[in-house]
């Protein structure tokens, strides 16, 4: 590649006496190009955009062999959010020299920016490929600043494309070359976590939180995904001390304590949260849910009655009240609570699903049950719990083909959910596929065992074996 800056610096000298006219003219053009280039940068810094563009174009005319000039113009257009002009200028630079760092950087940034908010369709996949290609090429060109930003951008694209090994390699190089590049660390932790290398991810985050405590929630979430509840609780406790304006971290702390077996500690945290965040309806919801999980329904309803008086229009509060009433088998009151939620928010998918499932479980108004759950799935089409509800309603209607297809999708998605696996086993047994039913029920017994009767499922397994 012809390097523009050194060449221009070299020509800023007096033309030797006796030099040929052609040499003198070439020297003058190069000198003018350098002047116009510097002028363009100056004008851009002063906010004279049109003047800067004019100067860059004049520089390009004076020295059409210098690829850095249209590349600099491309960078200006990119900053001005004029992507078409930026692409044209960057491509002009690459026609002069394919080794122009700034042109590749700008094109990479433009194609990467197109991905934000875009679905994964053919166009966005092409944008991703082009962005990656330009960033990768830019990093092969030595001697330019701004390389760490390109490495970070490329790593983010690798993560987006689930190319985790490439992301780990790129980020590891960056951290080695630039130990103070802190933005790389959470990305590296994310890549390690995505590949199941939890310890390495946790080690990075444990170091990071010492000087960037905003990553305590990320660390807590990582431990929670691995069911390391003690470590998760400690991270959330630290996070709650950082994020004091919201109850979210306190609620996550209570959740981790409960899952770790410290039910009393969880309830204590939530009681304190109600005092600390009296205007946050979600702490009342969380405390009521905590009481319900311990079958302390009177305390749960007491908290929710308090919340309803403070937040009479809050759908989360009304929904939790309906769920608590349903767990007490107060079905008519629960149904009215869910209907109140749906009346306030017709697209409240959890209420639609809960009402539909409640009717299906009781074998009542099954066509209506299907309708409610379908409305929930229209809002959240891939939700495994909703697919289970729909499959169970079809099972109760004896529409076994529809039951099997929906319950299969739910069971594949929610492998450790014992209720879902139990439902799937029931429909398979009804279809006469006993061996598959046994496998589903065995998954139910090996799963989370929440809301199931293991003894009843073991009886089903024995019956299926005897029926072969």
Beta strands, then each sheet from edge to edge (+ up, - down):
end
